[in-house]
Amino acid sequence: MQFRVAILTVLLLCAAPQMLLAKETKDIKYSFKNADPVTFSHDIHLKQYNNNCRICHNTIYDLKDRRHYTMQEMEKTKSCGACHTGVKAFSVATDKDCVNCHKGKARDIEYSMKGAPDATFSHSSHLAKLGGKCKACHNGKTIITGQHVTMAEMEKGKSCGACHNDKKAFTAAGNCGNCHKGMKTREITFKSKGIAPALFSHKVHTAAYSCKECHTKLFPYQAGVKHATMAQMEKGKSCGACHDGKTTFSAAGDCNKCHKGYKPGNITFKNPGGPVKFSHEYHLGMYKCQDCHTKIFPYKAGVKHYTMFQMDQGKSCGACHNQKDAFGSTGDCDKCHTK
């Protein structure tokens, strides 16, 4: 009887590792947002390596640091790529072997963006044109997992722009409706302190120009970016790239064409010699906005004030008040300084 118990104990001890192995070596599923899961089979791999767990643990996979690796990292021999190089096992870097791990059909991907309809990327239509070659895009350069790029970056050849460059396929610069189905441009109101808001009409401009004429070389596809000043526009920035007096009316002057109903008010300059009141209405009866703005005065309150001495030298009001174009800036003080 004791002999039988001893034999049974030995058999149980021998079976224990196998029982533990069977308990802990389950299939592992790696889930993806836009694709079917990849299943890793412990059974298949242990059979290949005579149940030697140490082949992978912890030399390749550290059980204390269960991080996920990208395909780009695997192609550099990390994770599965340590063995799947095309020598010991099929390669993770060849198109024909993708389906060995990634079963099922690649799904469409929806990209959500603020201020524009979602863009849908169709894996099926692209794979059909590329002959099923996943690596045409998933090559560690064109598409990088987890990396989102801007339209400006696409126009420089990043991501979709690697092919959508007007050579291989329609350009990412413009043709917005090709990806953003049903997109309708909106009117944009630019609010400015001390002046009526300026309304930009996409409808008017897209009737004469395509999207790529302005986006993104002049304007990024993003709200809230830095606004250009009128002085910068006069130098060809922002709206001034076209509103230069040649292509179309100049950004210098003709304020009411953009700032509808704008009536500039009087300005009072406080001074120890008595306040000075500047009348826009009076001066606009003789001059245009661009005669003074922005070559003499910027469109901004609180900028540098000039002394009477500097005006005598042609600065500020002295550009016109020089005894030739108008009364001089010196003498007749009470013409400007009222008590």
Residue pairs with C-beta under 8 A, 6 or more apart in sequence:
21 46
21 51
25 42
25 43
25 46
26 42
27 39
27 40
27 41
27 42
27 43
28 39
28 40
28 42
29 37
29 38
29 39
29 40
30 37
30 38
30 39
30 40
30 68
31 37
32 38
34 106
34 107
34 108
34 109
35 102
35 104
35 106
35 107
36 102
36 103
36 104
36 105
38 101
38 102
38 103
39 103
45 56
46 52
46 53
49 55
57 63
58 64
60 79
60 82
61 79
69 78
69 79
69 80
69 81
70 145
70 146
71 92
71 138
71 140
71 145
72 140
72 144
72 145
73 79
73 81
74 80
74 81
74 84
74 92
74 93
75 81
75 92
75 93
75 140
77 85
80 92
81 92
81 93
83 89
84 90
84 91
84 92
85 91
85 92
85 93
86 93
86 94
90 97
90 100
91 97
92 101
93 135
94 135
95 132
95 133
95 134
95 135
98 134
105 123
105 124
106 123
106 124
106 127
106 134
107 123
108 120
108 121
108 122
108 123
108 124
109 120
109 121
109 123
110 118
110 119
110 120
110 121
111 118
111 119
111 120
111 121
112 118
113 119
113 180
114 223
115 186
115 223
116 176
116 180
116 183
116 221
117 180
117 181
117 182
117 183
118 180
119 179
119 180
120 179
120 181
121 160
126 137
127 133
127 134
130 136
130 137
136 142
137 143
137 162
141 162
142 159
142 162
142 163
143 159
147 159
149 158
149 159
149 161
150 216
150 220
150 221
150 222
151 172
151 173
151 215
151 216
151 220
151 221
152 216
152 220
152 221
153 159
153 161
154 160
154 161
154 164
154 172
154 173
155 161
155 171
155 172
155 173
155 216
157 165
160 172
161 172
163 169
164 170
164 171
164 172
165 171
165 172
166 173
170 178
171 212
173 211
173 212
173 215
173 216
174 210
174 211
174 212
174 213
174 215
175 211
175 212
176 183
176 211
177 183
185 202
185 203
185 206
186 202
187 199
187 200
187 201
187 202
187 203
188 199
188 200
188 202
189 197
189 198
189 199
189 200
190 197
190 198
190 199
190 200
190 227
191 197
192 198
192 259
193 301
194 301
195 255
195 259
195 262
195 264
195 299
196 259
196 260
196 261
196 262
197 259
198 258
198 259
199 258
199 260
205 214
215 221
218 238
218 241
219 225
219 238
227 238
228 237
228 238
228 239
228 240
229 294
229 298
229 299
229 300
230 251
230 252
230 293
230 294
230 298
230 299
231 294
231 298
231 299
232 238
232 240
233 239
233 240
233 243
233 251
233 252
234 240
234 250
234 251
234 252
234 294
236 244
239 251
240 251
242 248
243 249
243 250
243 251
244 250
244 251
245 252
249 257
250 290
252 289
252 290
252 293
252 294
253 288
253 289
253 290
253 291
253 293
254 288
254 289
254 290
255 262
255 264
255 289
256 262
263 280
263 281
264 280
264 281
264 284
265 280
266 277
266 278
266 279
266 280
266 281
267 277
267 278
267 280
268 275
268 276
268 277
268 278
269 275
269 276
269 277
269 278
269 305
271 337
273 333
273 337
274 337
274 338
274 339
275 337
275 338
276 336
276 337
276 338
277 336
277 338
283 292
293 299
296 316
296 319
297 303
297 316
305 316
306 315
306 316
306 317
306 318
308 329
308 330
310 316
310 318
311 317
311 318
311 321
311 329
311 330
312 318
312 328
312 329
312 330
314 322
317 329
318 329
320 326
321 327
321 328
321 329
322 328
322 329
327 335
